[in-house]
Amino acid sequence: MDCFNKGILAGEAGPVNGSCTEIIVVRHGETEWNALGKMQGQTDTDLNEVGRRQAVMVAERLSRDPNISAIYSSDLKRALKTAETIASRCGLEVVEDKDLRERHIGDLQGLTIIESPKINPVAFEALRSPRNDQEIPGGGESRDQLIRRCTSSMQRIAEKHRGARVVVVTHGAVIDKLYKRAIPGGTAGRLWNTSINIFQLSEGDKWSIKLWNDKSHLRETEYLESASGGGDASG
């Protein structure tokens, strides 16, 4: 991990093995709802000023890697604006993919974790249910539905770009589920806004993780402390 991290910072990351696709998964920059602790789901919130600056910083880092060949993104503004900032510095266009959207959390969208049990206890219990097939009232998805659509998107991207390195910009709950696909039974932990997470998808549907939750591009700046979040609903 450290060797690759230095390489991507210095522009020395080499070519990808021909039987593998390397996917750099980036969480979007901060939004005002992130800062307020509101659960976003598929509410189409935009980046705040901190988030825009975070996007520039991760874009500057990724632009040092000459081997990035494509950029994919959720079509929600917070991810798309982050992806467009990266693309502008890498000389690429963004391919939008709705399957990379955050989990829809139904009636809980716009509420905080603290107020949710009081305002909508039924939906909150559905969110916290241990059942992976539990949908959330108000059009919310189950974990199984989220897993199917986001892993299918990654598999399509991997097949299309075999032997290449690409960027995917998406959301906290999506990245959490991708982690669990690569490391069954593992715990992703708290994800930082604009963190870099590198997945390798090999032939035979083999997943592995090369770098996780790396935020070194935010170090020693005023933007790091605001950059925390991630998880099943924060967006």
KOLTIVO-714298 format. One line per 3 residues: number of its first residue (from 0); for each residue x, y, z of C-alpha. Coordinates in nm, 4 decimals, decimal comma. Last residue first. Layout:
<nodes>
NUM) X/Y/Z; ...
</nodes>
This chain:
<nodes>
234) -2,4069/1,0003/0,1766; -2,4709/0,9877/0,5483; -2,6853/0,6747/0,5279
231) -2,5026/0,3478/0,5724; -2,1605/0,4800/0,6541; -1,9518/0,7794/0,5597
228) -1,8341/1,0732/0,7650; -1,5205/1,2742/0,8253; -1,3844/1,5596/0,6158
225) -1,4355/1,8577/0,8430; -1,1158/1,7894/1,0359; -0,9164/1,7570/0,7140
222) -0,9994/2,0797/0,5342; -0,7834/2,3241/0,7286; -0,4745/2,1677/0,5743
219) -0,1835/1,9692/0,7107; -0,3109/1,6449/0,5597; -0,5837/1,6603/0,2976
216) -0,3853/1,4803/0,0242; -0,3011/1,2152/0,2871; -0,6648/1,1063/0,2993
213) -0,6281/0,7343/0,2298; -0,9409/0,5386/0,3210; -0,7991/0,2070/0,1978
210) -0,5299/0,1075/-0,0502; -0,4810/-0,2196/-0,2416; -0,8170/-0,3850/-0,1793
207) -0,9059/-0,7199/-0,3359; -1,1854/-0,8607/-0,5519; -1,1879/-1,1807/-0,7567
204) -1,4689/-1,2088/-1,0120; -1,2902/-1,4819/-1,2130; -1,0715/-1,2236/-1,3806
201) -0,9370/-0,9680/-1,1364; -1,0974/-0,6663/-0,9722; -0,8428/-0,4565/-0,7805
198) -0,9863/-0,1917/-0,5511; -0,8126/0,1300/-0,4486; -0,9731/0,3566/-0,1893
195) -0,8966/0,7291/-0,1923; -1,0701/0,9531/0,0627; -1,2496/1,2556/-0,0834
192) -1,4744/1,2805/0,2264; -1,3461/1,0452/0,4925; -1,4878/0,7004/0,5600
189) -1,5490/0,5703/0,9119; -1,4959/0,1986/0,9498; -1,4920/-0,0542/0,6668
186) -1,5659/-0,3533/0,8858; -1,4842/-0,6971/0,7474; -1,7161/-0,9976/0,7310
183) -1,6524/-1,0431/0,3611; -1,3454/-0,8429/0,2496; -1,3858/-0,7465/-0,1186
180) -1,7660/-0,7456/-0,1136; -1,7627/-0,5887/0,2334; -1,5437/-0,3062/0,1036
177) -1,7804/-0,2526/-0,1887; -2,0661/-0,2271/0,0633; -1,8867/0,0446/0,2623
174) -1,8013/0,2258/-0,0606; -2,1702/0,2376/-0,1528; -2,2682/0,3552/0,1958
171) -2,0187/0,6424/0,1782; -2,0825/0,7691/-0,1726; -1,9413/0,7639/-0,5277
168) -1,6575/0,8768/-0,7529; -1,5052/0,5961/-0,9628; -1,1579/0,6380/-1,1121
165) -0,9984/0,4062/-1,3683; -0,6771/0,2055/-1,4060; -0,6416/-0,0344/-1,6986
162) -0,5759/-0,4032/-1,7734; -0,9466/-0,4784/-1,8157; -1,1374/-0,1553/-1,8712
159) -1,4779/-0,2744/-1,9944; -1,4843/-0,5800/-1,7694; -1,3899/-0,3761/-1,4624
156) -1,6527/-0,1108/-1,5346; -1,9231/-0,3743/-1,5685; -1,8082/-0,5409/-1,2444
153) -1,8099/-0,2086/-1,0597; -2,1633/-0,1345/-1,1753; -2,2824/-0,4806/-1,0746
150) -2,1245/-0,4285/-0,7307; -2,3191/-0,1035/-0,6916; -2,6544/-0,2432/-0,8059
147) -2,6509/-0,5710/-0,6178; -2,5125/-0,4291/-0,2938; -2,7741/-0,1546/-0,2813
144) -3,0590/-0,3989/-0,3340; -2,9199/-0,6313/-0,0674; -2,8839/-0,3440/0,1775
141) -3,2536/-0,2720/0,1350; -3,3610/0,0381/-0,0498; -3,5854/0,3222/0,0639
138) -3,9074/0,4117/-0,1149; -4,0766/0,5866/0,1761; -4,0484/0,3027/0,4270
135) -3,7026/0,1388/0,4333; -3,6463/-0,2041/0,2784; -3,5234/-0,4980/0,4865
132) -3,3492/-0,7596/0,2696; -3,0187/-0,7311/0,4593; -3,1944/-0,8131/0,7856
129) -2,9997/-0,6745/1,0835; -3,2549/-0,3893/1,1032; -3,1046/-0,0485/1,1780
126) -3,2512/0,1228/0,8716; -3,5861/-0,0523/0,9261; -3,5839/0,0596/1,2894
123) -3,5326/0,4171/1,1720; -3,8187/0,3891/0,9229; -4,0562/0,2769/1,1981
120) -3,9244/0,5313/1,4498; -3,9937/0,8299/1,2246; -3,9646/1,1599/1,4119
117) -3,8336/1,0309/1,7453; -3,6002/0,7593/1,6165; -3,4740/0,9951/1,3392
114) -3,3785/1,2894/1,5637; -3,0359/1,1595/1,6681; -2,9440/1,0002/1,3337
111) -3,0158/1,3307/1,1616; -3,3049/1,3758/0,9213; -3,2928/1,4904/0,5572
108) -3,3598/1,1473/0,4110; -3,5161/0,9241/0,6761; -3,8445/0,8746/0,4883
105) -3,6759/0,6668/0,2194; -3,3136/0,5727/0,2720; -3,2031/0,5556/-0,0916
102) -2,8480/0,4199/-0,0884; -2,6018/0,6541/-0,2582; -2,5826/0,6574/-0,6357
99) -2,3267/0,4453/-0,8247; -2,6024/0,2614/-1,0158; -2,6993/0,5961/-1,1661
96) -2,3798/0,5929/-1,3755; -2,2386/0,9143/-1,5225; -1,9256/0,8945/-1,7416
93) -1,7001/1,1923/-1,6706; -1,4715/1,3227/-1,9449; -1,0906/1,3198/-1,9280
90) -0,8002/1,5652/-1,9299; -0,6816/1,4590/-1,5844; -0,7249/1,8017/-1,4248
87) -1,0743/1,8571/-1,5626; -1,1657/1,4980/-1,4803; -1,0879/1,5396/-1,1101
84) -1,3056/1,8508/-1,0831; -1,5774/1,6784/-1,2840; -1,5664/1,3810/-1,0451
81) -1,6138/1,6019/-0,7375; -1,8995/1,7858/-0,9105; -2,0554/1,4502/-1,0032
78) -2,0295/1,3118/-0,6510; -2,1996/1,6034/-0,4765; -2,4350/1,6532/-0,7697
75) -2,5859/1,3032/-0,7769; -2,5093/1,1333/-1,1103; -2,2777/0,8798/-0,9475
72) -1,9430/0,8937/-1,1175; -1,7077/0,7277/-1,3653; -1,3641/0,8512/-1,4749
69) -1,1534/0,6829/-1,7443; -0,7907/0,6107/-1,8435; -0,5846/0,6867/-1,5340
66) -0,2270/0,5946/-1,6301; -0,0729/0,9434/-1,6122; -0,0995/0,9541/-1,2296
63) -0,0144/1,3053/-1,1138; -0,3718/1,4163/-1,1879; -0,4843/1,1986/-0,8975
60) -0,3242/1,4264/-0,6391; -0,4448/1,7497/-0,7936; -0,7946/1,6052/-0,8196
57) -0,7887/1,5020/-0,4524; -0,7000/1,8604/-0,3592; -0,9506/2,0229/-0,5927
54) -1,2289/1,8022/-0,4604; -1,1361/1,8924/-0,1020; -1,1670/2,2602/-0,1958
51) -1,5144/2,2040/-0,3347; -1,6115/2,0080/-0,0250; -1,4959/2,2853/0,2067
48) -1,7004/2,5385/0,0088; -2,0114/2,3187/0,0208; -2,0722/2,0411/-0,2293
45) -2,4260/1,9951/-0,3575; -2,7221/1,8002/-0,2209; -2,9316/1,5765/-0,4445
42) -3,1263/1,3790/-0,1845; -3,0368/1,0180/-0,2685; -2,9428/0,9228/0,0873
39) -2,8611/1,2467/0,2625; -2,8627/1,1729/0,6334; -2,8065/1,5022/0,8145
36) -2,4967/1,5398/1,0345; -2,4788/1,9182/0,9908; -2,1382/1,9106/0,8164
33) -2,2475/1,6229/0,5957; -2,5665/1,8166/0,5179; -2,3568/2,1158/0,4113
30) -2,1738/1,8898/0,1706; -1,8209/1,7490/0,1919; -1,6374/1,6079/-0,1065
27) -1,7355/1,2844/-0,2799; -1,5884/0,9456/-0,1846; -1,3232/0,8250/-0,4249
24) -1,2871/0,4711/-0,5631; -0,9664/0,4129/-0,7596; -1,0463/0,1055/-0,9682
21) -0,7603/-0,1176/-1,0825; -0,8723/-0,3693/-1,3427; -0,6854/-0,7007/-1,3518
18) -0,5848/-0,9626/-1,6086; -0,3558/-0,7222/-1,7948; -0,1638/-0,6196/-1,4841
15) -0,1907/-0,2433/-1,4398; 0,0700/0,0037/-1,5633; 0,2983/0,1843/-1,3202
12) 0,2240/0,4449/-1,0552; 0,5088/0,6942/-1,0835; 0,3206/1,0226/-1,0772
9) 0,4783/1,1194/-0,7456; 0,1619/1,1020/-0,5384; 0,0406/0,7905/-0,7172
6) 0,3784/0,6253/-0,6665; 0,4058/0,7147/-0,2996; 0,0642/0,5584/-0,2333
3) 0,1526/0,2550/-0,4406; 0,4604/0,1881/-0,2321; 0,2719/0,2488/0,0924
0) 0,0000/0,0000/0,0000
</nodes>
